[in-house]
């Protein structure tokens, strides 16, 4: 099981590096989309917690 996780991790790293090298603009777009999603989720949690307190 640990060997499978290690192999999956290596495959993921290789894929990310390939994507960055092959298309850096697209990789930057994907990172930006990811951070926007995280930011939106955090804002939603913040609004939810605020509504619980009030």
PDB file of N, CA, C, O and CB in Angstrom:
ATOM      1  N   UNK A   1       0.827  -1.192   0.000  1.00  0.00           N
ATOM      2  CA  UNK A   1       0.000   0.000   0.000  1.00  0.00           C
ATOM      3  C   UNK A   1       0.870   1.254   0.000  1.00  0.00           C
ATOM      4  O   UNK A   1       0.586   2.201  -0.734  1.00  0.00           O
ATOM      5  CB  UNK A   1      -0.940  -0.001   1.208  1.00  0.00           C
ATOM      6  N   UNK A   2       1.908   1.271   0.800  1.00  0.00           N
ATOM      7  CA  UNK A   2       2.788   2.434   0.852  1.00  0.00           C
ATOM      8  C   UNK A   2       3.511   2.615  -0.485  1.00  0.00           C
ATOM      9  O   UNK A   2       3.756   3.739  -0.922  1.00  0.00           O
ATOM     10  CB  UNK A   2       3.809   2.288   2.003  1.00  0.00           C
ATOM     11  N   UNK A   3       3.841   1.517  -1.113  1.00  0.00           N
ATOM     12  CA  UNK A   3       4.523   1.568  -2.417  1.00  0.00           C
ATOM     13  C   UNK A   3       3.609   2.206  -3.462  1.00  0.00           C
ATOM     14  O   UNK A   3       4.071   2.974  -4.306  1.00  0.00           O
ATOM     15  CB  UNK A   3       4.950   0.141  -2.874  1.00  0.00           C
ATOM     16  N   UNK A   4       2.325   1.894  -3.406  1.00  0.00           N
ATOM     17  CA  UNK A   4       1.362   2.463  -4.348  1.00  0.00           C
ATOM     18  C   UNK A   4       1.249   3.972  -4.167  1.00  0.00           C
ATOM     19  O   UNK A   4       1.197   4.709  -5.152  1.00  0.00           O
ATOM     20  CB  UNK A   4      -0.012   1.807  -4.171  1.00  0.00           C
ATOM     21  N   UNK A   5       1.210   4.439  -2.923  1.00  0.00           N
ATOM     22  CA  UNK A   5       1.140   5.877  -2.651  1.00  0.00           C
ATOM     23  C   UNK A   5       2.389   6.581  -3.165  1.00  0.00           C
ATOM     24  O   UNK A   5       2.309   7.681  -3.712  1.00  0.00           O
ATOM     25  CB  UNK A   5       0.967   6.136  -1.143  1.00  0.00           C
ATOM     26  N   UNK A   6       3.535   5.947  -2.989  1.00  0.00           N
ATOM     27  CA  UNK A   6       4.786   6.541  -3.447  1.00  0.00           C
ATOM     28  C   UNK A   6       4.797   6.663  -4.972  1.00  0.00           C
ATOM     29  O   UNK A   6       5.200   7.692  -5.514  1.00  0.00           O
ATOM     30  CB  UNK A   6       5.985   5.704  -2.969  1.00  0.00           C
ATOM     31  N   UNK A   7       4.360   5.624  -5.648  1.00  0.00           N
ATOM     32  CA  UNK A   7       4.318   5.641  -7.118  1.00  0.00           C
ATOM     33  C   UNK A   7       3.319   6.694  -7.604  1.00  0.00           C
ATOM     34  O   UNK A   7       3.599   7.425  -8.554  1.00  0.00           O
ATOM     35  CB  UNK A   7       3.937   4.238  -7.674  1.00  0.00           C
ATOM     36  N   UNK A   8       2.163   6.771  -6.957  1.00  0.00           N
ATOM     37  CA  UNK A   8       1.161   7.775  -7.335  1.00  0.00           C
ATOM     38  C   UNK A   8       1.716   9.184  -7.130  1.00  0.00           C
ATOM     39  O   UNK A   8       1.458  10.075  -7.939  1.00  0.00           O
ATOM     40  CB  UNK A   8      -0.140   7.585  -6.513  1.00  0.00           C
ATOM     41  N   UNK A   9       2.463   9.385  -6.073  1.00  0.00           N
ATOM     42  CA  UNK A   9       3.085  10.690  -5.824  1.00  0.00           C
ATOM     43  C   UNK A   9       4.082  11.050  -6.905  1.00  0.00           C
ATOM     44  O   UNK A   9       4.107  12.188  -7.373  1.00  0.00           O
ATOM     45  CB  UNK A   9       3.773  10.700  -4.469  1.00  0.00           C
ATOM     46  N   UNK A  10       4.905  10.096  -7.306  1.00  0.00           N
ATOM     47  CA  UNK A  10       5.876  10.348  -8.379  1.00  0.00           C
ATOM     48  C   UNK A  10       5.180  10.660  -9.697  1.00  0.00           C
ATOM     49  O   UNK A  10       5.599  11.553 -10.433  1.00  0.00           O
ATOM     50  CB  UNK A  10       6.802   9.141  -8.554  1.00  0.00           C
ATOM     51  N   UNK A  11       4.120   9.921  -9.989  1.00  0.00           N
ATOM     52  CA  UNK A  11       3.372  10.164 -11.228  1.00  0.00           C
ATOM     53  C   UNK A  11       2.769  11.571 -11.202  1.00  0.00           C
ATOM     54  O   UNK A  11       2.795  12.273 -12.212  1.00  0.00           O
ATOM     55  CB  UNK A  11       2.254   9.094 -11.420  1.00  0.00           C
ATOM     56  N   UNK A  12       2.237  11.979 -10.076  1.00  0.00           N
ATOM     57  CA  UNK A  12       1.662  13.317  -9.947  1.00  0.00           C
ATOM     58  C   UNK A  12       2.718  14.398 -10.140  1.00  0.00           C
ATOM     59  O   UNK A  12       2.472  15.387 -10.831  1.00  0.00           O
ATOM     60  CB  UNK A  12       0.996  13.477  -8.584  1.00  0.00           C
ATOM     61  N   UNK A  13       3.887  14.220  -9.537  1.00  0.00           N
ATOM     62  CA  UNK A  13       4.966  15.197  -9.674  1.00  0.00           C
ATOM     63  C   UNK A  13       5.420  15.285 -11.130  1.00  0.00           C
ATOM     64  O   UNK A  13       5.629  16.382 -11.648  1.00  0.00           O
ATOM     65  CB  UNK A  13       6.157  14.824  -8.763  1.00  0.00           C
ATOM     66  N   UNK A  14       5.571  14.145 -11.786  1.00  0.00           N
ATOM     67  CA  UNK A  14       5.985  14.143 -13.192  1.00  0.00           C
ATOM     68  C   UNK A  14       4.933  14.849 -14.051  1.00  0.00           C
ATOM     69  O   UNK A  14       5.280  15.626 -14.940  1.00  0.00           O
ATOM     70  CB  UNK A  14       6.210  12.692 -13.695  1.00  0.00           C
ATOM     71  N   UNK A  15       3.670  14.586 -13.793  1.00  0.00           N
ATOM     72  CA  UNK A  15       2.596  15.235 -14.551  1.00  0.00           C
ATOM     73  C   UNK A  15       2.620  16.748 -14.363  1.00  0.00           C
ATOM     74  O   UNK A  15       2.489  17.499 -15.329  1.00  0.00           O
ATOM     75  CB  UNK A  15       1.234  14.678 -14.128  1.00  0.00           C
ATOM     76  N   UNK A  16       2.785  17.193 -13.125  1.00  0.00           N
ATOM     77  CA  UNK A  16       2.823  18.633 -12.852  1.00  0.00           C
ATOM     78  C   UNK A  16       4.018  19.271 -13.546  1.00  0.00           C
ATOM     79  O   UNK A  16       3.876  20.323 -14.169  1.00  0.00           O
ATOM     80  CB  UNK A  16       2.882  18.900 -11.333  1.00  0.00           C
ATOM     81  N   UNK A  17       5.182  18.659 -13.451  1.00  0.00           N
ATOM     82  CA  UNK A  17       6.363  19.211 -14.116  1.00  0.00           C
ATOM     83  C   UNK A  17       6.191  19.234 -15.633  1.00  0.00           C
ATOM     84  O   UNK A  17       6.573  20.205 -16.286  1.00  0.00           O
ATOM     85  CB  UNK A  17       7.606  18.402 -13.744  1.00  0.00           C
ATOM     86  N   UNK A  18       5.625  18.181 -16.189  1.00  0.00           N
ATOM     87  CA  UNK A  18       5.379  18.138 -17.635  1.00  0.00           C
ATOM     88  C   UNK A  18       4.438  19.263 -18.055  1.00  0.00           C
ATOM     89  O   UNK A  18       4.666  19.925 -19.067  1.00  0.00           O
ATOM     90  CB  UNK A  18       4.788  16.773 -18.043  1.00  0.00           C
ATOM     91  N   UNK A  19       3.384  19.474 -17.276  1.00  0.00           N
ATOM     92  CA  UNK A  19       2.429  20.530 -17.594  1.00  0.00           C
ATOM     93  C   UNK A  19       3.083  21.904 -17.523  1.00  0.00           C
ATOM     94  O   UNK A  19       2.850  22.743 -18.393  1.00  0.00           O
ATOM     95  CB  UNK A  19       1.234  20.468 -16.645  1.00  0.00           C
ATOM     96  N   UNK A  20       3.890  22.140 -16.507  1.00  0.00           N
ATOM     97  CA  UNK A  20       4.552  23.438 -16.353  1.00  0.00           C
ATOM     98  C   UNK A  20       5.535  23.674 -17.496  1.00  0.00           C
ATOM     99  O   UNK A  20       5.597  24.773 -18.047  1.00  0.00           O
ATOM    100  CB  UNK A  20       5.283  23.517 -14.996  1.00  0.00           C
ATOM    101  N   UNK A  21       6.291  22.659 -17.849  1.00  0.00           N
ATOM    102  CA  UNK A  21       7.291  22.819 -18.914  1.00  0.00           C
ATOM    103  C   UNK A  21       6.616  22.939 -20.275  1.00  0.00           C
ATOM    104  O   UNK A  21       7.023  23.757 -21.101  1.00  0.00           O
ATOM    105  CB  UNK A  21       8.276  21.632 -18.916  1.00  0.00           C
ATOM    106  N   UNK A  22       5.596  22.137 -20.510  1.00  0.00           N
ATOM    107  CA  UNK A  22       4.943  22.101 -21.810  1.00  0.00           C
ATOM    108  C   UNK A  22       4.085  23.338 -22.061  1.00  0.00           C
ATOM    109  O   UNK A  22       4.058  23.844 -23.183  1.00  0.00           O
ATOM    110  CB  UNK A  22       4.093  20.858 -21.923  1.00  0.00           C
ATOM    111  N   UNK A  23       3.390  23.832 -21.051  1.00  0.00           N
ATOM    112  CA  UNK A  23       2.480  24.962 -21.220  1.00  0.00           C
ATOM    113  C   UNK A  23       2.448  25.801 -19.952  1.00  0.00           C
ATOM    114  O   UNK A  23       1.529  25.666 -19.146  1.00  0.00           O
ATOM    115  CB  UNK A  23       1.062  24.474 -21.578  1.00  0.00           C
ATOM    116  N   UNK A  24       3.439  26.666 -19.765  1.00  0.00           N
ATOM    117  CA  UNK A  24       3.483  27.444 -18.524  1.00  0.00           C
ATOM    118  C   UNK A  24       2.299  28.409 -18.370  1.00  0.00           C
ATOM    119  O   UNK A  24       1.863  28.673 -17.250  1.00  0.00           O
ATOM    120  CB  UNK A  24       4.776  28.223 -18.463  1.00  0.00           C
ATOM    121  N   UNK A  25       1.780  28.935 -19.480  1.00  0.00           N
ATOM    122  CA  UNK A  25       0.644  29.852 -19.372  1.00  0.00           C
ATOM    123  C   UNK A  25      -0.586  29.120 -18.832  1.00  0.00           C
ATOM    124  O   UNK A  25      -1.297  29.628 -17.965  1.00  0.00           O
ATOM    125  CB  UNK A  25       0.330  30.488 -20.744  1.00  0.00           C
ATOM    126  N   UNK A  26      -0.820  27.936 -19.355  1.00  0.00           N
ATOM    127  CA  UNK A  26      -1.971  27.140 -18.905  1.00  0.00           C
ATOM    128  C   UNK A  26      -1.795  26.721 -17.445  1.00  0.00           C
ATOM    129  O   UNK A  26      -2.754  26.714 -16.674  1.00  0.00           O
ATOM    130  CB  UNK A  26      -2.152  25.889 -19.802  1.00  0.00           C
ATOM    131  N   UNK A  27      -0.568  26.375 -17.076  1.00  0.00           N
ATOM    132  CA  UNK A  27      -0.311  25.991 -15.686  1.00  0.00           C
ATOM    133  C   UNK A  27      -0.584  27.168 -14.752  1.00  0.00           C
ATOM    134  O   UNK A  27      -1.152  26.985 -13.675  1.00  0.00           O
ATOM    135  CB  UNK A  27       1.144  25.499 -15.517  1.00  0.00           C
ATOM    136  N   UNK A  28      -0.182  28.377 -15.159  1.00  0.00           N
ATOM    137  CA  UNK A  28      -0.439  29.558 -14.343  1.00  0.00           C
ATOM    138  C   UNK A  28      -1.940  29.814 -14.221  1.00  0.00           C
ATOM    139  O   UNK A  28      -2.425  30.197 -13.157  1.00  0.00           O
ATOM    140  CB  UNK A  28       0.265  30.785 -14.941  1.00  0.00           C
ATOM    141  N   UNK A  29      -2.662  29.603 -15.305  1.00  0.00           N
ATOM    142  CA  UNK A  29      -4.120  29.771 -15.264  1.00  0.00           C
ATOM    143  C   UNK A  29      -4.753  28.786 -14.294  1.00  0.00           C
ATOM    144  O   UNK A  29      -5.650  29.146 -13.532  1.00  0.00           O
ATOM    145  CB  UNK A  29      -4.724  29.590 -16.663  1.00  0.00           C
ATOM    146  N   UNK A  30      -4.283  27.543 -14.322  1.00  0.00           N
ATOM    147  CA  UNK A  30      -4.840  26.527 -13.425  1.00  0.00           C
ATOM    148  C   UNK A  30      -4.553  26.850 -11.964  1.00  0.00           C
ATOM    149  O   UNK A  30      -5.409  26.648 -11.102  1.00  0.00           O
ATOM    150  CB  UNK A  30      -4.277  25.151 -13.770  1.00  0.00           C
ATOM    151  N   UNK A  31      -3.363  27.347 -11.687  1.00  0.00           N
ATOM    152  CA  UNK A  31      -3.022  27.721 -10.312  1.00  0.00           C
ATOM    153  C   UNK A  31      -3.903  28.880  -9.858  1.00  0.00           C
ATOM    154  O   UNK A  31      -4.394  28.887  -8.729  1.00  0.00           O
ATOM    155  CB  UNK A  31      -1.522  28.102 -10.198  1.00  0.00           C
ATOM    156  N   UNK A  32      -4.100  29.857 -10.735  1.00  0.00           N
ATOM    157  CA  UNK A  32      -4.945  30.994 -10.395  1.00  0.00           C
ATOM    158  C   UNK A  32      -6.377  30.535 -10.120  1.00  0.00           C
ATOM    159  O   UNK A  32      -7.000  30.990  -9.160  1.00  0.00           O
ATOM    160  CB  UNK A  32      -4.924  32.036 -11.527  1.00  0.00           C
ATOM    161  N   UNK A  33      -6.894  29.650 -10.942  1.00  0.00           N
ATOM    162  CA  UNK A  33      -8.250  29.133 -10.733  1.00  0.00           C
ATOM    163  C   UNK A  33      -8.337  28.403  -9.395  1.00  0.00           C
ATOM    164  O   UNK A  33      -9.320  28.539  -8.666  1.00  0.00           O
ATOM    165  CB  UNK A  33      -8.659  28.186 -11.889  1.00  0.00           C
ATOM    166  N   UNK A  34      -7.303  27.633  -9.083  1.00  0.00           N
ATOM    167  CA  UNK A  34      -7.282  26.915  -7.813  1.00  0.00           C
ATOM    168  C   UNK A  34      -7.297  27.853  -6.617  1.00  0.00           C
ATOM    169  O   UNK A  34      -8.044  27.634  -5.664  1.00  0.00           O
ATOM    170  CB  UNK A  34      -6.068  26.025  -7.743  1.00  0.00           C
ATOM    171  N   UNK A  35      -6.474  28.897  -6.662  1.00  0.00           N
ATOM    172  CA  UNK A  35      -6.437  29.847  -5.556  1.00  0.00           C
ATOM    173  C   UNK A  35      -7.745  30.627  -5.452  1.00  0.00           C
ATOM    174  O   UNK A  35      -8.191  30.929  -4.346  1.00  0.00           O
ATOM    175  CB  UNK A  35      -5.264  30.810  -5.725  1.00  0.00           C
ATOM    176  N   UNK A  36      -8.362  30.954  -6.576  1.00  0.00           N
ATOM    177  CA  UNK A  36      -9.659  31.635  -6.534  1.00  0.00           C
ATOM    178  C   UNK A  36     -10.716  30.741  -5.897  1.00  0.00           C
ATOM    179  O   UNK A  36     -11.561  31.210  -5.136  1.00  0.00           O
ATOM    180  CB  UNK A  36     -10.099  32.051  -7.950  1.00  0.00           C
ATOM    181  N   UNK A  37     -10.662  29.451  -6.213  1.00  0.00           N
ATOM    182  CA  UNK A  37     -11.598  28.511  -5.601  1.00  0.00           C
ATOM    183  C   UNK A  37     -11.405  28.397  -4.103  1.00  0.00           C
ATOM    184  O   UNK A  37     -12.377  28.372  -3.347  1.00  0.00           O
ATOM    185  CB  UNK A  37     -11.454  27.153  -6.231  1.00  0.00           C
ATOM    186  N   UNK A  38     -10.158  28.328  -3.671  1.00  0.00           N
ATOM    187  CA  UNK A  38      -9.870  28.255  -2.237  1.00  0.00           C
ATOM    188  C   UNK A  38     -10.331  29.522  -1.543  1.00  0.00           C
ATOM    189  O   UNK A  38     -10.902  29.464  -0.454  1.00  0.00           O
ATOM    190  CB  UNK A  38      -8.370  28.031  -1.991  1.00  0.00           C
ATOM    191  N   UNK A  39     -10.084  30.676  -2.172  1.00  0.00           N
ATOM    192  CA  UNK A  39     -10.498  31.952  -1.600  1.00  0.00           C
ATOM    193  C   UNK A  39     -12.014  32.031  -1.478  1.00  0.00           C
ATOM    194  O   UNK A  39     -12.533  32.479  -0.456  1.00  0.00           O
ATOM    195  CB  UNK A  39      -9.977  33.111  -2.449  1.00  0.00           C
ATOM    196  N   UNK A  40     -12.722  31.603  -2.508  1.00  0.00           N
ATOM    197  CA  UNK A  40     -14.188  31.625  -2.471  1.00  0.00           C
ATOM    198  C   UNK A  40     -14.718  30.698  -1.377  1.00  0.00           C
ATOM    199  O   UNK A  40     -15.666  31.039  -0.669  1.00  0.00           O
ATOM    200  CB  UNK A  40     -14.768  31.215  -3.840  1.00  0.00           C
ATOM    201  N   UNK A  41     -14.104  29.539  -1.247  1.00  0.00           N
ATOM    202  CA  UNK A  41     -14.534  28.595  -0.207  1.00  0.00           C
ATOM    203  C   UNK A  41     -14.300  29.185   1.184  1.00  0.00           C
ATOM    204  O   UNK A  41     -15.153  29.051   2.062  1.00  0.00           O
ATOM    205  CB  UNK A  41     -13.783  27.249  -0.348  1.00  0.00           C
ATOM    206  N   UNK A  42     -13.163  29.830   1.390  1.00  0.00           N
ATOM    207  CA  UNK A  42     -12.866  30.432   2.692  1.00  0.00           C
ATOM    208  C   UNK A  42     -13.839  31.567   2.991  1.00  0.00           C
ATOM    209  O   UNK A  42     -14.284  31.718   4.129  1.00  0.00           O
ATOM    210  CB  UNK A  42     -11.415  30.951   2.732  1.00  0.00           C
ATOM    211  N   UNK A  43     -14.172  32.363   1.984  1.00  0.00           N
ATOM    212  CA  UNK A  43     -15.142  33.443   2.195  1.00  0.00           C
ATOM    213  C   UNK A  43     -16.511  32.872   2.550  1.00  0.00           C
ATOM    214  O   UNK A  43     -17.206  33.411   3.411  1.00  0.00           O
ATOM    215  CB  UNK A  43     -15.245  34.333   0.939  1.00  0.00           C
ATOM    216  N   UNK A  44     -16.897  31.793   1.893  1.00  0.00           N
ATOM    217  CA  UNK A  44     -18.171  31.155   2.199  1.00  0.00           C
ATOM    218  C   UNK A  44     -18.221  30.623   3.619  1.00  0.00           C
ATOM    219  O   UNK A  44     -19.229  30.772   4.309  1.00  0.00           O
ATOM    220  CB  UNK A  44     -18.435  30.034   1.228  1.00  0.00           C
ATOM    221  N   UNK A  45     -17.130  30.001   4.055  1.00  0.00           N
ATOM    222  CA  UNK A  45     -17.065  29.500   5.436  1.00  0.00           C
ATOM    223  C   UNK A  45     -17.134  30.672   6.406  1.00  0.00           C
ATOM    224  O   UNK A  45     -17.807  30.596   7.434  1.00  0.00           O
ATOM    225  CB  UNK A  45     -15.764  28.674   5.671  1.00  0.00           C
ATOM    226  N   UNK A  46     -16.445  31.745   6.080  1.00  0.00           N
ATOM    227  CA  UNK A  46     -16.478  32.934   6.940  1.00  0.00           C
ATOM    228  C   UNK A  46     -17.877  33.513   7.056  1.00  0.00           C
ATOM    229  O   UNK A  46     -18.312  33.870   8.151  1.00  0.00           O
ATOM    230  CB  UNK A  46     -15.531  33.996   6.408  1.00  0.00           C
ATOM    231  N   UNK A  47     -18.584  33.609   5.943  1.00  0.00           N
ATOM    232  CA  UNK A  47     -19.964  34.117   5.977  1.00  0.00           C
ATOM    233  C   UNK A  47     -20.861  33.189   6.793  1.00  0.00           C
ATOM    234  O   UNK A  47     -21.715  33.653   7.549  1.00  0.00           O
ATOM    235  CB  UNK A  47     -20.523  34.268   4.542  1.00  0.00           C
ATOM    236  N   UNK A  48     -20.667  31.877   6.639  1.00  0.00           N
ATOM    237  CA  UNK A  48     -21.464  30.904   7.383  1.00  0.00           C
ATOM    238  C   UNK A  48     -21.222  31.044   8.887  1.00  0.00           C
ATOM    239  O   UNK A  48     -22.165  31.066   9.677  1.00  0.00           O
ATOM    240  CB  UNK A  48     -21.133  29.473   6.921  1.00  0.00           C
ATOM    241  N   UNK A  49     -19.960  31.136   9.268  1.00  0.00           N
ATOM    242  CA  UNK A  49     -19.638  31.266  10.690  1.00  0.00           C
ATOM    243  C   UNK A  49     -20.182  32.581  11.255  1.00  0.00           C
ATOM    244  O   UNK A  49     -20.665  32.619  12.387  1.00  0.00           O
ATOM    245  CB  UNK A  49     -18.115  31.185  10.904  1.00  0.00           C
ATOM    246  N   UNK A  50     -20.102  33.652  10.470  1.00  0.00           N
ATOM    247  CA  UNK A  50     -20.640  34.935  10.910  1.00  0.00           C
ATOM    248  C   UNK A  50     -22.146  34.848  11.113  1.00  0.00           C
ATOM    249  O   UNK A  50     -22.684  35.390  12.079  1.00  0.00           O
ATOM    250  CB  UNK A  50     -20.306  36.032   9.896  1.00  0.00           C
ATOM    251  N   UNK A  51     -22.820  34.162  10.196  1.00  0.00           N
ATOM    252  CA  UNK A  51     -24.274  34.036  10.337  1.00  0.00           C
ATOM    253  C   UNK A  51     -24.644  33.178  11.554  1.00  0.00           C
ATOM    254  O   UNK A  51     -25.692  33.391  12.164  1.00  0.00           O
ATOM    255  CB  UNK A  51     -24.881  33.426   9.059  1.00  0.00           C
ATOM    256  N   UNK A  52     -23.800  32.226  11.903  1.00  0.00           N
ATOM    257  CA  UNK A  52     -24.077  31.416  13.110  1.00  0.00           C
ATOM    258  C   UNK A  52     -23.927  32.253  14.375  1.00  0.00           C
ATOM    259  O   UNK A  52     -24.693  32.089  15.324  1.00  0.00           O
ATOM    260  CB  UNK A  52     -23.129  30.194  13.175  1.00  0.00           C
ATOM    261  N   UNK A  53     -22.959  33.132  14.390  1.00  0.00           N
ATOM    262  CA  UNK A  53     -22.704  33.943  15.563  1.00  0.00           C
ATOM    263  C   UNK A  53     -23.804  34.984  15.751  1.00  0.00           C
ATOM    264  O   UNK A  53     -24.231  35.267  16.870  1.00  0.00           O
ATOM    265  CB  UNK A  53     -21.341  34.620  15.455  1.00  0.00           C
ATOM    266  N   UNK A  54     -24.252  35.545  14.630  1.00  0.00           N
ATOM    267  CA  UNK A  54     -25.289  36.584  14.737  1.00  0.00           C
ATOM    268  C   UNK A  54     -26.599  35.943  14.911  1.00  0.00           C
ATOM    269  O   UNK A  54     -27.613  36.631  15.023  1.00  0.00           O
ATOM    270  CB  UNK A  54     -25.316  37.498  13.524  1.00  0.00           C
TER     271      UNK A  54
END
